[in-house]
Amino acid sequence: MGLPQWADVGMYLQTVMLLLRAEGLHSCPQMAWSVHRRTVAEVLSPPDGLILFCGMSIGFEDVTVGYARTGRAPLDETVTFVED
């Protein structure tokens, strides 16, 4: 596998995150690990040929903690449907 397949990781994470929500859990993907993979490797000592590309926090939402919920653009602003 090469760099183009790294996009597949994003699709996989999205699928896992949707499944987690269906089970009442929340999650947060952590792609920054890929930037620090060498530092992490010093601690984890992964087998040759493997790197830590991403991580994911999984748990229950703490409703007592306030946070700013980001808005979402309407579908028609972000997607173009092409009809034959």
C-alpha positions as CSV (number, residue, x, y, z in Angstrom):
1,M,0.0,0.0,0.0
2,G,1.1,3.5,-0.7
3,L,0.2,7.1,0.0
4,P,-3.0,7.0,-2.1
5,Q,-4.4,4.3,0.2
6,W,-4.0,6.5,3.3
7,A,-7.3,8.2,2.2
8,D,-8.9,4.8,2.9
9,V,-8.0,5.2,6.5
10,G,-10.2,8.3,6.7
11,M,-13.1,6.4,5.2
12,Y,-12.5,3.6,7.7
13,L,-12.4,6.0,10.6
14,Q,-15.6,7.7,9.5
15,T,-17.4,4.3,9.4
16,V,-16.1,3.4,12.8
17,M,-17.2,6.8,14.2
18,L,-20.7,6.4,12.7
19,L,-21.0,2.9,14.3
20,L,-19.8,4.3,17.6
21,R,-22.6,7.0,17.5
22,A,-25.1,4.3,16.8
23,E,-24.0,2.7,20.1
24,G,-24.2,5.9,22.0
25,L,-20.5,6.7,22.1
26,H,-18.6,9.7,20.9
27,S,-15.2,9.8,19.2
28,C,-12.5,12.2,18.0
29,P,-10.1,11.2,15.3
30,Q,-6.5,12.2,15.9
31,M,-4.5,12.6,12.7
32,A,-1.8,14.7,14.3
33,W,-0.1,11.5,15.4
34,S,1.2,11.1,11.9
35,V,3.3,14.2,12.3
36,H,4.8,12.9,15.4
37,R,5.2,9.2,14.4
38,R,8.9,9.1,14.9
39,T,8.6,10.4,18.5
40,V,5.8,7.9,19.2
41,A,7.8,5.1,17.7
42,E,10.5,5.7,20.3
43,V,8.0,4.9,22.9
44,L,6.0,2.2,21.2
45,S,8.7,0.5,19.2
46,P,6.4,-0.7,16.3
47,P,7.5,-3.6,14.1
48,D,9.6,-2.7,11.0
49,G,7.5,-1.3,8.2
50,L,4.7,0.0,10.5
51,I,4.0,3.5,11.6
52,L,1.4,5.1,13.8
53,F,-0.7,7.1,11.3
54,C,-3.7,8.1,13.4
55,G,-5.5,7.4,16.6
56,M,-9.0,7.8,17.9
57,S,-10.4,8.8,21.3
58,I,-13.6,6.9,22.2
59,G,-15.9,7.4,25.1
60,F,-19.0,9.0,26.5
61,E,-19.7,12.7,26.2
62,D,-19.3,14.7,29.4
63,V,-22.5,16.8,29.2
64,T,-21.3,19.0,32.2
65,V,-18.5,20.4,30.1
66,G,-19.4,23.3,27.8
67,Y,-18.1,23.6,24.3
68,A,-18.7,25.5,21.1
69,R,-20.6,23.4,18.6
70,T,-19.4,24.2,15.1
71,G,-22.0,24.8,12.4
72,R,-22.3,22.9,9.2
73,A,-22.8,24.3,5.7
74,P,-26.0,23.3,3.9
75,L,-25.6,20.4,1.6
76,D,-26.2,22.5,-1.6
77,E,-23.2,24.7,-0.6
78,T,-20.8,21.7,-0.4
79,V,-22.1,19.2,-2.9
80,T,-22.8,19.3,-6.6
81,F,-25.1,16.7,-8.0
82,V,-24.5,15.9,-11.7
83,E,-27.5,14.5,-13.5
84,D,-27.4,12.8,-16.9
